[in-house]
Amino acid sequence: MDDGRPIFLQIAEQIEAAIIDGSLPEDTQVPSTNELAAFHRINPATAAKGVNQLVDDGVLHKRRGIGMFVSPGARAKLRQRRRDRFGEQYLRPLLAEAARLGIDHTELKTMIDRYEEPR
């Protein structure tokens, strides 16, 4: 677990990914900061920083004396956020490069269809 980004961000993104893929459904308890720290062999304060970021974002909520849980609507919220980011990170540069190469939208669509993975 180290791709150059802060570890607390990596922890938050792992939890987000589990929520998006459904392995952590809404209203499900998430691992405690101590469990995350032990699993990843990191300081509990670092794990807490990642979890608290998700609390601040409204993705997780605290239940006093019980732990952290996935908030209702968290999956939809995270998916929309990732969709927005997807457009900025991938589509904008793709369209710019296509324009530089003289690829119009029809040809680009044909290319996408050719490389699309079956679902």
Beta strands, then each sheet from edge to edge (+ up, - down):
strand 1: 60-63
strand 2: 67-70
sheet 1: 1+ 2-
end
